[in-house]
Amino acid sequence: KEIVLYTNGTLANEDLAAEISRAGLSKAIVTFISHDPIKHDSFTGVKNSWEQTVSGIRNFSKAGIKVYTCLIIIVRIIKDKDTSLFNLYLSS
């Protein structure tokens, strides 16, 4: 039986990640708005949310939880000059 969590990862500190791993969580799908911390924080409206999300990803991984990221494609972010990642995705 597999238990999967869909989350933004911001509250996943080391203790919580270890605890939910012991409880049986096997995978975490973490929403990621942008590879750029400023754009990510601007979209979420929460200062340091990019850092909290990245920290959560690291903590899940450290606790033995398989982590997948879900990159959200947002028009206002795609229109920025640094669109190489999105262009690659859209061309495939």
C-alpha positions as CSV (number, residue, x, y, z in Angstrom):
1,K,0.0,0.0,0.0
2,E,1.3,3.4,-1.0
3,I,0.7,6.6,0.8
4,V,1.2,9.8,-1.3
5,L,1.1,13.4,-0.1
6,Y,0.4,16.4,-2.4
7,T,1.9,19.5,-0.7
8,N,3.8,22.7,-1.2
9,G,6.3,21.4,1.3
10,T,6.7,24.6,3.3
11,L,5.9,23.0,6.7
12,A,8.0,19.9,6.2
13,N,10.8,20.4,8.7
14,E,13.1,17.5,9.6
15,D,11.1,16.2,12.5
16,L,7.8,16.3,10.6
17,A,9.3,14.6,7.6
18,A,10.8,11.8,9.7
19,E,7.5,11.4,11.7
20,I,5.3,11.0,8.6
21,S,7.9,8.7,7.0
22,R,7.7,6.4,10.0
23,A,3.9,6.6,9.8
24,G,4.1,5.2,6.3
25,L,4.3,8.1,3.8
26,S,6.2,6.8,0.7
27,K,5.9,9.6,-1.7
28,A,5.5,13.4,-1.7
29,I,4.4,15.5,-4.7
30,V,5.6,19.0,-4.1
31,T,4.2,22.0,-6.0
32,F,6.9,24.2,-7.4
33,I,6.0,27.5,-9.0
34,S,9.3,28.7,-10.4
35,H,13.0,27.9,-10.3
36,D,13.4,31.6,-9.5
37,P,12.9,32.4,-5.8
38,I,11.7,35.9,-6.5
39,K,9.0,34.8,-9.0
40,H,8.0,31.9,-6.7
41,D,7.6,34.1,-3.7
42,S,5.8,36.8,-5.7
43,F,3.3,34.3,-6.9
44,T,2.6,32.7,-3.5
45,G,2.6,36.0,-1.7
46,V,4.8,34.5,1.0
47,K,8.3,35.8,1.7
48,N,10.8,32.9,1.6
49,S,8.3,30.4,0.4
50,W,10.8,29.2,-2.3
51,E,13.4,28.5,0.4
52,Q,10.8,26.7,2.6
53,T,9.7,24.6,-0.3
54,V,13.2,23.6,-1.2
55,S,13.9,22.8,2.4
56,G,10.8,20.7,2.6
57,I,12.0,18.7,-0.5
58,R,15.3,18.1,1.1
59,N,13.7,17.0,4.4
60,F,11.4,14.6,2.7
61,S,14.3,13.1,0.8
62,K,16.5,12.9,3.9
63,A,13.6,11.0,5.6
64,G,13.5,8.4,2.8
65,I,10.4,9.7,1.1
66,K,10.5,9.7,-2.7
67,V,9.9,13.3,-3.9
68,Y,8.4,14.4,-7.1
69,T,8.0,18.0,-8.1
70,C,5.0,19.4,-9.9
71,L,6.0,22.5,-11.9
72,I,3.0,24.8,-12.3
73,I,3.0,26.6,-15.7
74,I,1.8,30.1,-15.2
75,V,1.4,32.5,-18.1
76,R,2.9,35.5,-16.4
77,I,6.0,33.5,-15.6
78,I,6.3,32.0,-19.0
79,K,6.2,35.5,-20.6
80,D,9.5,36.4,-18.7
81,K,12.7,36.4,-20.6
82,D,14.1,33.2,-19.0
83,T,11.7,30.7,-20.5
84,S,14.2,28.0,-21.7
85,L,12.7,25.3,-19.4
86,F,9.2,26.1,-20.4
87,N,10.0,26.3,-24.1
88,L,11.6,22.9,-23.9
89,Y,8.5,21.5,-22.3
90,L,6.1,23.2,-24.7
91,S,8.1,22.0,-27.8
92,S,8.0,18.4,-26.8
